[in-house]
Amino acid sequence: MYQESQKRRSYIIYILFFFLSGSLVLIDFFSNKKFSDTILSRVEFLFPINEEAANTLVSLDFDFFESRSDLINENARLKNEVIELRKLKLVNEELINEILSNDELIKNVQIEDYVYLKSSLLIKNTTNEYIISGGRNLNLNINDLVLNEEGFVIGYLTKIFDDHSLISTVLNSNFSIPGIDKHGNEYLITSNNDELLVNSILINEKNVNVDYIFTDIAFDHPGKFPIVDLSQEEVSQLNNKISSTVKVNYRFSFDSNIYIVKKK
């Protein structure tokens, strides 16, 4: 019985609450919101809002967003500076490598009485021959020697055009060039694409301590330029012939520094 009376009281309270709420809504509606405005003014009187504090909060919000924006901008600026520094580092490394290459070139080749025309690879054709910049515009000729960054012969010109030329390189099976060692022994150096095949064609002194084989004016070359270095290779002497093989380690790239040798 007690629980049932409690439930009835709860229902009565709920009904009275909804009735009172509906009455307040109707009063506010028919009084053109005057009732709700009065309530709000009383609440504001009881809990006054400090306008200065509100403005401070607003300004703090704006300061926060401005600070965040400044941080984002500063971060972007620093990233751009890092990118620029990396670019400068790459340029510096390229210049250093070019200087080292030129130093190596100077060390291995004769400098006096020669002009070294710097060229670059333009394209590789279907027969694995390379076209390089420079042609009749630089007074180039067939069989002009092409050197790499270290001053070694890596090819020679086979066709000349107005502003470009075709070269036969150590990577071509038709590559063939005569050379001479420090003993006066003469050689023919050919390629099978992967290796340079060194075979003597004239022996003046039977000596396998060969080291470098050079080009020579005796073969209508402009002077002495290294073709191969046999100091670390196995050199054999058989049937009055000196021979060796050298792995072709040089690989062309479009960033390679190559030089065409011309007499002054």
Secondary structure, DSSP 8 states (H G I E B T S, - for coil): -HHHHHHHHHHHHHHHHHHHHHHHHHHHHHTTTHHHHHHHHHHHHHS---HHHHHHHHHHHHHHHHHHHHHHHHHHHHHHHHHHHHHHHHHHHHHHHHHHHHHHHHHHS--TTEEEEEE-EEEE-TTS-EEEE-SGGGT--TT-EEE-TTS-EEEEEEEE-SSEEEEEETTSTT-EEEEE-TTS-EEEEEE-SSEEEEEEEE-SS------EEE--GGGT-SS--EEEE-TTS--EEETTEEEEEEE------TT--EEEEEE-
